[in-house]
Amino acid sequence: MDKGLRITIHTDAPVALPNLMRMVGISVERKSRSGQVIGADEKTTPYEALKGITDWSAYQHFEEDTKGTLEKGKLADLVILDKNPLKVPEEEIKNIIVLETYKEGKQVYKR
């Protein structure tokens, strides 16, 4: 990122469950399941991690004209979360729950 690269965050689904908030939390904390910090100098901020699953990910897939940010003319794919990942302690990010999911502006999931 120091060189202007856009990182993306993803899961190994279907090998691992597709829980992107867990991936965001892991990217911010850089902790193993045993609690050991791995690559402390590779931590992201919560904001950078969110960009890694939204607009930077859309850019990686050449979809930035239609996805990744909420702008007029884009598809309006979004989620509503139970907490704000920018305002909770970093160790709580991985436990944030998706309450609703919208695909092209239409609700496709509600908890």
C-alpha positions in Angstrom: 0.0 0.0 0.0 2.9 2.3 0.6 3.6 2.1 -3.1 0.0 2.8 -4.1 -1.1 -0.8 -4.6 -4.7 -1.7 -3.9 -4.9 -4.8 -1.8 -7.9 -7.2 -1.8 -9.2 -9.4 1.0 -11.0 -12.7 0.2 -11.7 -16.1 1.6 -10.9 -19.6 0.4 -14.6 -20.4 0.1 -15.8 -23.1 -0.2 -12.8 -24.5 1.8 -13.3 -21.9 4.5 -16.6 -20.2 5.4 -17.2 -17.0 3.4 -17.3 -14.6 6.3 -15.8 -11.3 5.1 -16.1 -9.5 8.4 -13.9 -12.2 9.9 -11.4 -11.6 7.1 -11.5 -7.8 7.8 -10.9 -8.5 11.5 -8.0 -10.8 10.7 -6.5 -8.3 8.4 -6.6 -5.6 11.1 -5.5 -7.8 14.0 -3.1 -10.2 12.2 -3.7 -12.8 14.9 -3.6 -16.6 14.5 -6.3 -18.8 16.0 -4.0 -19.2 19.0 -3.8 -15.4 19.5 -0.2 -15.0 18.2 0.3 -11.8 16.1 1.7 -12.8 12.7 3.2 -10.0 10.5 2.5 -7.1 12.8 4.0 -4.8 10.2 1.4 -6.0 7.7 -1.7 -4.9 9.7 -4.2 -2.8 7.9 -6.5 -0.2 9.4 -10.2 -1.0 9.5 -10.7 1.5 6.7 -8.1 -0.1 4.5 -9.5 -3.5 5.2 -13.0 -2.4 4.2 -11.7 -0.9 1.0 -10.1 -4.3 0.4 -13.5 -6.0 0.2 -15.3 -3.2 -1.6 -13.8 -0.7 -4.1 -10.3 -2.2 -4.3 -11.8 -5.6 -4.9 -14.1 -4.3 -7.6 -11.0 -2.7 -9.2 -9.2 -6.0 -9.1 -12.1 -7.6 -11.1 -12.3 -4.7 -13.5 -15.8 -3.9 -12.1 -15.1 -0.5 -10.6 -17.5 1.2 -13.0 -20.5 -0.8 -11.6 -19.4 -2.0 -8.1 -17.4 -1.2 -5.0 -18.8 2.1 -4.0 -22.3 3.6 -3.5 -22.7 6.0 -6.4 -25.4 6.9 -8.9 -25.4 4.5 -11.7 -23.7 1.6 -9.8 -25.5 -1.6 -8.8 -26.2 -0.8 -5.2 -24.7 -4.0 -3.7 -24.3 -3.5 0.0 -24.7 -4.9 3.5 -26.1 -3.5 6.7 -24.0 -4.4 9.7 -24.9 -4.6 13.4 -21.8 -2.4 14.3 -19.6 0.1 12.6 -16.2 -1.5 11.9 -14.6 1.9 12.1 -15.7 2.6 15.6 -15.4 -0.8 17.5 -12.2 -2.1 19.1 -10.2 -4.0 16.4 -10.7 -7.4 18.3 -14.5 -7.0 17.8 -14.5 -6.5 14.1 -14.4 -10.2 13.3 -17.6 -10.7 15.3 -19.7 -8.0 13.4 -22.9 -9.5 12.0 -24.4 -8.9 8.6 -28.1 -7.9 9.3 -29.1 -7.4 5.7 -27.7 -7.9 2.2 -28.8 -6.0 -0.9 -27.9 -7.0 -4.5 -28.5 -4.5 -7.2 -30.7 -2.5 -4.7 -32.9 -5.5 -3.8 -32.8 -7.1 -0.4 -31.6 -10.7 -0.8 -30.9 -11.5 2.9 -32.3 -10.4 6.2 -31.2 -11.9 9.5 
